[in-house]
Amino acid sequence: MSVVPSVEELLADEASDLLEHQCTAIPRSRIQAPGPDVVERVFGGTDRGVRVLSSVQRLFAAGRLGGSGYLSLLPVDHGIAHTAGMVFAPNPACLDPSHIVELALEGGCSGLVTTYGAIGAIARSSAHRLPLIVKVNHDEQFSYPPRYDNILFARVREASSMGCVAVGATVYFGGPEARRQLREVSACFTEAHALGMATILFCYLHPRALAKGGRRMIFAADLTSEANHQGVTIEADFIKQKQPLYPGGTRALQPEHCEMDRRVYSELSTAHPIDLTRYQVLLAYCGRGGVIHSGGASSTDSLRQAVRAAVINKRGGGVGLLAGRKVFQQPLSRGVALLHAVQDIYLNARVSLA
């Protein structure tokens, strides 16, 4: 029986920096911290109806993190944007929707985020066992030339009929189609709330439109945070975002792009990844829109990267991780082990809010 490395061993030379860092620019008292009472404390005073609150509560009550105030979601929607032949070739078993349900259940996930067709294939057998979330739009990249545009694949009312607790959608902020996508997704979210479902917005920056400055702007803390702020403005209950790598995105885009107050960099954040995450949380209505991060950078060391991402998210004030390809592109037992390792970070009282 193999011994699971400790958090300190996995983080190696970053352990002290990530586990002991304290946020002073934006203290934890300024944000809504995740916790067992998150539904009543954060959502209870909103305009969300009783059925929406029940859906949010079901997400927070499911899986190994149930009752902790954190979420561990499994997303399996990558085959549309990246082609199924590329995404599922490492583990073709996941082309069968029943297999990803098994992975989510054995992995102790809070919910499964996947396509309309996949949920339609397993809804009757799974909706009562696992919170299901339909991704209603996708960046369809099979057509040529590629456009990087999220289009609607599903309808909210049918998601409700299948027993889903939430709908998810993506907007490519900063891109030429962002305004249309915002209108479409806003309408979808309004309908979802009316039908008693929660909403998750993948607040991604356009992969091409903001690619100036010699860095990938999709990981800039200031720009991703602005996307978060627009996301909660259309009443996203949860924000899915890339974990920030550096500040100063708008500086690289000047003078053509939006301006930013210098205090964003000098007073409200630093270059530390936990501080950059805290700034993302701040702009999501001070954490009232729960910030969920990706499962870490793609690498041969998936376990370390996923645990590192979980530590940064939790200590920065986020509510969880959406770990996808690094989980489902490997055998079931290894995927489950990675999910459990991530969840253990959120269950570990020693890894606390910075």
C-alpha positions in Angstrom: 0.0 0.0 0.0 1.6 3.3 -1.1 1.9 6.2 1.3 0.3 9.4 0.2 2.8 12.3 0.5 2.0 15.1 3.0 1.0 18.5 1.8 4.5 19.8 2.8 6.2 17.0 0.8 4.1 17.7 -2.3 4.7 21.5 -2.1 8.4 20.9 -1.6 10.4 24.2 -1.6 7.1 26.2 -1.9 5.6 24.7 1.3 6.6 27.5 3.7 5.7 30.3 1.3 2.2 28.9 0.5 1.2 27.5 3.9 2.4 30.4 6.1 1.7 33.4 3.9 -0.8 36.0 5.3 -2.8 38.4 3.1 -2.3 41.9 4.4 -3.4 43.9 1.4 -6.9 42.5 1.5 -7.4 41.0 5.0 -9.7 38.0 5.4 -12.2 40.1 7.3 -13.0 42.0 4.1 -14.4 38.9 2.3 -17.1 36.4 2.8 -15.2 33.3 4.0 -16.4 29.9 3.0 -17.7 27.8 5.8 -20.5 25.3 6.8 -23.0 28.1 7.1 -22.3 29.6 3.6 -25.7 29.0 2.2 -27.5 30.8 5.0 -24.9 33.5 5.5 -24.0 34.4 1.9 -27.0 33.3 -0.2 -29.8 33.6 2.4 -30.2 37.4 2.1 -30.2 37.5 -1.7 -33.1 37.5 -4.2 -32.6 33.8 -4.9 -35.8 31.8 -4.4 -36.2 28.9 -2.0 -35.6 26.3 -4.8 -32.3 28.0 -5.8 -31.2 27.9 -2.2 -32.1 24.2 -2.0 -30.0 23.6 -5.2 -27.0 25.5 -3.8 -27.4 23.6 -0.5 -27.4 20.3 -2.4 -24.1 21.1 -4.0 -22.5 22.0 -0.7 -24.0 18.9 1.0 -22.7 16.4 -1.6 -19.6 14.3 -1.7 -16.6 14.2 0.6 -16.7 17.9 1.1 -20.4 17.9 2.2 -21.0 20.4 5.0 -17.6 22.0 4.7 -18.6 25.0 2.6 -16.3 24.0 -0.2 -16.9 22.3 -3.6 -15.1 19.7 -5.6 -16.6 19.6 -9.1 -15.8 17.3 -12.0 -16.0 19.0 -15.4 -16.2 16.7 -18.5 -17.1 19.2 -21.3 -13.8 19.6 -23.0 -14.5 17.4 -26.1 -16.5 20.2 -27.9 -13.9 22.9 -27.7 -10.7 20.7 -28.0 -12.2 17.8 -30.1 -13.2 14.5 -28.5 -10.5 12.7 -30.4 -7.8 14.7 -28.5 -9.5 14.9 -25.1 -10.7 11.4 -24.7 -7.9 9.4 -26.5 -5.9 9.0 -23.2 -8.9 7.3 -21.6 -11.6 6.4 -24.1 -13.8 4.9 -21.2 -14.9 8.5 -20.5 -16.7 8.7 -23.8 -19.3 6.7 -21.9 -21.3 9.1 -19.7 -21.9 6.3 -17.2 -18.2 6.1 -16.6 -17.8 9.7 -15.7 -20.8 9.4 -13.3 -18.9 6.5 -11.7 -15.7 8.6 -11.5 -17.6 11.5 -9.9 -19.3 9.3 -7.3 -16.2 7.3 -6.4 -14.2 10.5 -6.4 -16.6 12.0 -3.8 -17.4 15.0 -6.0 -19.9 17.7 -5.1 -21.3 17.6 -8.7 -20.7 16.7 -12.3 -20.5 19.4 -15.0 -20.9 18.0 -18.5 -22.8 18.4 -21.8 -26.5 18.3 -22.5 -26.2 15.0 -24.4 -24.1 13.3 -21.7 -26.6 14.2 -18.9 -29.5 13.2 -21.1 -27.9 9.7 -21.4 -27.7 9.2 -17.7 -30.3 11.5 -16.1 -32.8 9.0 -14.9 -30.2 6.7 -13.3 -28.0 9.4 -11.8 -29.8 12.7 -10.9 -30.9 11.3 -7.5 -27.4 10.1 -6.7 -25.2 13.0 -7.9 -25.8 16.7 -8.4 -25.8 17.3 -12.2 -24.9 20.5 -13.9 -25.5 21.1 -17.6 -23.0 23.3 -19.5 -25.3 25.1 -21.9 -22.8 26.7 -24.2 -19.4 25.6 -25.7 -16.6 26.9 -27.8 -17.2 24.7 -30.9 -13.8 24.3 -32.6 -14.7 21.6 -35.3 -15.8 24.3 -37.8 -13.1 26.0 -39.9 -11.7 28.6 -39.4 -11.8 28.6 -35.6 -13.6 31.5 -34.1 -13.3 31.2 -30.3 -17.0 31.8 -29.8 -19.2 30.1 -27.2 -22.6 29.2 -28.7 -25.7 27.7 -27.1 -25.9 23.9 -27.3 -28.7 23.4 -24.7 -31.8 24.9 -23.3 -32.2 25.8 -19.6 -35.8 24.4 -19.3 -34.6 21.0 -20.5 -31.8 21.1 -17.9 -34.4 21.5 -15.3 -36.5 18.7 -16.7 -33.5 16.4 -16.4 -33.2 17.1 -12.7 -30.1 19.3 -12.9 -29.3 21.5 -9.8 -27.4 24.1 -11.8 -26.4 25.3 -15.3 -23.0 26.4 -16.4 -21.9 28.7 -19.2 -18.8 30.4 -20.6 -18.2 34.0 -21.7 -14.9 34.9 -23.4 -14.4 38.3 -21.9 -12.5 40.8 -24.0 -13.4 39.1 -27.3 -15.5 40.3 -30.2 -18.5 38.1 -29.3 -18.4 38.9 -25.5 -21.4 41.3 -25.5 -23.6 38.8 -27.4 -22.5 36.0 -25.1 -23.2 38.1 -22.0 -26.8 38.8 -23.2 -27.4 35.1 -24.0 -25.9 33.9 -20.7 -27.7 36.5 -18.6 -31.0 35.4 -20.1 -30.1 31.7 -19.4 -29.2 32.5 -15.8 -32.4 34.5 -15.2 -34.4 31.5 -16.5 -32.3 29.1 -14.4 -33.0 31.0 -11.2 -36.7 31.1 -12.1 -36.7 27.3 -12.4 -34.8 26.8 -9.1 -31.3 26.1 -10.4 -28.0 27.6 -9.4 -25.6 29.2 -12.0 -21.9 28.9 -12.7 -20.1 31.2 -15.1 -16.8 30.2 -16.6 -15.3 33.8 -16.7 -12.6 33.2 -19.2 -10.6 35.8 -21.1 -10.6 35.5 -24.9 -7.6 33.3 -25.8 -6.6 35.6 -28.7 -8.1 39.0 -28.3 -6.0 40.0 -25.2 -2.8 38.1 -26.2 -0.5 41.2 -26.0 2.5 41.8 -23.9 4.5 38.6 -24.3 2.4 36.8 -21.7 -0.8 34.8 -21.7 -3.3 37.4 -20.5 -5.8 34.7 -19.6 -3.8 34.3 -16.3 -3.5 38.0 -15.4 -5.0 38.7 -12.0 -6.3 42.2 -12.8 -8.0 41.1 -16.0 -9.5 37.9 -14.7 -10.8 39.8 -11.7 -12.6 42.2 -14.0 -14.2 39.3 -15.7 -15.3 38.0 -12.3 -16.9 41.3 -11.6 -18.9 41.2 -14.8 -19.8 37.6 -14.0 -21.4 38.4 -10.7 -23.2 41.3 -12.3 -25.3 38.9 -14.3 -26.0 36.9 -11.1 -23.6 34.1 -11.4 -23.8 32.2 -8.1 -20.3 30.8 -8.7 -17.4 32.0 -10.8 -15.1 29.5 -12.5 -11.8 31.2 -13.2 -8.2 30.5 -14.2 -5.8 30.6 -11.2 -3.9 33.9 -11.5 -0.2 33.8 -12.3 0.8 37.5 -12.3 -0.4 41.1 -12.0 -0.2 43.9 -14.5 -2.3 42.6 -17.4 -3.8 46.0 -18.2 -0.3 47.6 -18.2 0.7 45.3 -21.1 -2.5 46.2 -23.0 -2.2 50.0 -22.7 -3.0 52.4 -24.2 -5.7 50.6 -26.3 -7.4 48.8 -23.4 -9.2 49.8 -20.2 -7.4 51.8 -17.5 -6.6 50.5 -14.0 -5.9 52.5 -10.8 -2.3 52.0 -9.8 -3.5 51.1 -6.2 -4.7 47.8 -7.6 -1.0 46.8 -7.9 0.5 48.8 -5.1 -2.1 48.4 -2.3 -4.6 45.7 -3.2 -2.4 42.9 -4.4 1.2 41.7 -4.7 2.8 39.2 -7.0 2.1 36.3 -4.5 -0.4 33.8 -5.9 -2.5 33.8 -2.7 -2.8 37.6 -2.8 -3.7 37.5 -6.5 -6.4 35.0 -5.7 -7.7 37.2 -2.9 -8.0 40.1 -5.4 -10.1 37.8 -7.7 -12.3 37.0 -4.7 -12.6 40.7 -3.8 -14.0 41.6 -7.2 -16.5 38.8 -7.1 -18.6 40.8 -4.6 -16.1 40.1 -1.8 -16.6 36.4 -2.2 -20.4 36.4 -2.4 -19.8 34.9 -5.8 -17.9 31.8 -4.9 -14.6 31.6 -6.9 -13.7 28.1 -8.2 -10.4 27.5 -9.8 -9.1 25.1 -12.4 -7.1 22.1 -11.1 -3.7 23.5 -11.7 -1.3 23.6 -14.6 -1.0 20.7 -17.0 2.1 18.7 -16.3 3.6 15.3 -15.7 3.2 16.0 -12.0 -0.6 16.3 -11.8 -0.9 15.5 -8.2 1.5 18.2 -7.0 -0.1 20.8 -9.3 -3.6 20.0 -8.2 -2.7 20.1 -4.5 -0.9 23.4 -5.0 -3.9 24.9 -6.8 -6.2 23.8 -4.0 -3.9 25.4 -1.3 -3.8 28.7 -3.2 -7.6 28.7 -3.8 -8.5 27.8 -0.2 -6.0 30.2 1.4 -7.0 33.0 -1.0 -10.7 32.7 -0.2 -12.0 30.5 -3.0 -14.7 27.9 -2.6 -13.1 25.0 -4.4 -11.6 23.4 -7.5 -12.9 22.1 -10.8 -10.4 19.4 -11.8 -11.1 17.9 -15.2 -8.6 16.6 -17.7 -5.9 15.7 -15.2 -8.6 13.5 -13.5 -10.5 11.8 -16.3 -7.6 11.3 -18.7 -6.2 8.6 -16.5 -7.4 5.3 -15.1 -10.3 5.5 -12.6 -8.3 4.6 -9.5 -5.7 7.3 -10.2 -8.4 9.9 -11.0 -10.2 9.1 -7.8 -6.9 9.4 -5.8 -6.2 12.8 -7.3 -9.7 14.0 -6.4 -9.4 12.8 -2.9 -6.0 14.5 -2.5 -7.5 17.8 -3.6 -10.5 17.4 -1.3 -8.2 16.5 1.6 -6.8 20.1 1.4 -10.2 21.6 1.9 -10.8 19.2 4.8 -7.4 20.0 6.4 -7.9 22.5 9.2 -4.1 23.3 9.1 -4.6 24.8 5.6 -6.5 27.9 6.7 -7.7 31.2 5.1 -4.7 33.5 4.8 
